C-alpha cells in the first residue's frame, strides 16, 4: 500500500527520526505505524550497541543542588562531538539525568541508568539514552556522577562553559562564597583542600625530584636539605586550595577568604569533560578514501 505524508509525519513526531528513515520503515510494514515503531526501536538498540564502541570524549557537565542547599550532584555525560553536546535533545537528557541523580542520590552509573526516567514510569534512563543515540546518531554515555553534602553549611557550584563543573562543600558560608571558591577551583585545579591532605606518596615523588635538582647545584648537604624543604613548602602552597592566591583577589588566600566569611572549606570535586579519556585521532582524508573504496 502507498505510504501517506500524514503517516510519515506522525512517525517522525513519535520517534524523532528523519523523513527517509520513517518512510522506509512504513514501506517495510505496509503503513503499520505501531509495527514500524517496534522495528525502529529494535534497530535503534542495535545501532546504539554498535555506537557504544566509538569514543565519546566531548559532552557536558551539569550540577544540581537540593532546595535547602545542603546536597549537590555533579555529573558528566559524553558525546562524540561538541555539535551534539550543544543540541537541545542532548541538553534535555543531561538535565533529566542530573535531576534523577539528585532525587535518588544514586551515583553508581549502572544502577542510575536502570532507574525509570520518572518516578513510577515504564521507561528506564538507559532506554531513554538508547533512544537519544538513535535520534542523534552518536554514542552517548553517562560517564560519572558524585554527590556532595554540607550538613553544617551549603554546597556551592560553578560551571564553566558546560565543560568544567565544580562542587564545593562549606561549613558555614553562603552560596555566593561557594560559587567564588568553585570558580577558583575550575580555573586553578588544586589537588587538595589543605596542605596536610596531600598524600605522602606524592610528596615522596616530589621530594625525589627536588633532591635530584638540588644536588646539581653542588652546594653542601646542609644547604641542599634547606633548599629541598623550601621547595616542598612552596609546592604544598601551590597545590593546596586554602593556600592558593584567590583568582579574583591575588592578595588574599582562598582559606583566608573563607575564614573572613566565618566559613570553612570542607571538600571539593572538579569534573572536566573528557578528562582522562584517550581521544581517537581521525585522519579524515583517509576515512573518506576508505569509504570511497568500499562503496
C-alpha positions, 0 to 999 in steps of 0.5 A, spaced: 500 500 500 502 507 498 505 510 504 501 517 506 505 524 508 500 524 514 503 517 516 510 519 515 509 525 519 506 522 525 512 517 525 517 522 525 513 526 531 513 519 535 520 517 534 524 523 532 527 520 526 528 523 519 523 523 513 527 517 509 528 513 515 520 513 517 518 512 510 522 506 509 520 503 515 512 504 513 514 501 506 517 495 510 510 494 514 505 496 509 503 503 513 503 499 520 505 505 524 505 501 531 509 495 527 514 500 524 515 503 531 517 496 534 522 495 528 525 502 529 526 501 536 529 494 535 534 497 530 535 503 534 538 498 540 542 495 535 545 501 532 546 504 539 550 497 541 554 498 535 555 506 537 557 504 544 564 502 541 566 509 538 569 514 543 565 519 546 570 524 549 566 531 548 559 532 552 557 536 558 557 537 565 551 539 569 550 540 577 544 540 581 543 542 588 537 540 593 532 546 595 535 547 602 542 547 599 545 542 603 546 536 597 549 537 590 550 532 584 555 533 579 555 529 573 558 528 566 555 525 560 559 524 553 558 525 546 562 524 540 562 531 538 561 538 541 555 539 535 551 534 539 553 536 546 550 543 544 543 540 541 537 541 545 535 533 545 542 532 548 541 538 553 534 535 555 537 528 557 543 531 561 538 535 565 533 529 566 539 525 568 542 530 573 535 531 576 534 523 577 541 523 580 539 528 585 532 525 587 535 518 588 542 520 590 544 514 586 551 515 583 553 508 581 552 509 573 549 502 572 544 502 577 542 510 575 541 508 568 536 502 570 532 507 574 525 509 570 526 516 567 520 518 572 518 516 578 513 510 577 514 510 569 515 504 564 521 507 561 528 506 564 534 512 563 538 507 559 532 506 554 531 513 554 539 514 552 538 508 547 533 512 544 537 519 544 543 515 540 538 513 535 535 520 534 542 523 534 546 518 531 552 518 536 554 514 542 552 517 548 554 515 555 553 517 562 560 517 564 560 519 572 556 522 577 558 524 585 554 527 590 556 532 595 553 534 602 554 540 607 550 538 613 553 544 617 553 549 611 551 549 603 554 546 597 556 551 592 557 550 584 560 553 578 560 551 571 564 553 566 562 553 559 558 546 560 565 543 560 568 544 567 563 543 573 565 544 580 562 542 587 564 545 593 562 543 600 562 549 606 561 549 613 558 555 614 558 560 608 553 562 603 552 560 596 555 566 593 562 564 597 561 557 594 560 559 587 567 564 588 571 558 591 568 553 585 570 558 580 577 558 583 577 551 583 575 550 575 580 555 573 586 553 578 585 545 579 588 544 586 589 537 588 587 538 595 583 542 600 589 543 605 596 542 605 596 536 610 591 532 605 596 531 600 598 524 600 605 522 602 606 518 596 606 524 592 610 528 596 615 522 596 615 523 588 616 530 589 621 530 594 625 525 589 625 530 584 627 536 588 633 532 591 635 530 584 635 538 582 638 540 588 644 536 588 646 539 581 647 545 584 653 542 588 652 546 594 653 542 601 648 537 604 646 542 609 644 547 604 641 542 599 636 539 605 634 547 606 633 548 599 629 541 598 624 543 604 623 550 601 621 547 595 616 542 598 613 548 602 612 552 596 609 546 592 604 544 598 602 552 597 601 551 590 597 545 590 593 546 596 586 550 595 586 554 602 593 556 600 592 558 593 592 566 591 584 567 590 583 568 582 579 574 583 583 577 589 591 575 588 592 578 595 588 574 599 588 566 600 582 562 598 582 559 606 583 566 608 577 568 604 573 563 607 575 564 614 573 572 613 566 569 611 566 565 618 566 559 613 570 553 612 572 549 606 570 542 607 571 538 600 571 539 593 570 535 586 572 538 579 569 534 573 572 536 566 569 533 560 573 528 557 578 528 562 582 522 562 579 519 556 584 517 550 581 521 544 581 517 537 585 521 532 581 521 525 585 522 519 579 524 515 582 524 508 583 517 509 576 515 512 573 518 506 578 514 501 576 508 505 569 509 504 570 511 497 573 504 496 568 500 499 562 503 496 
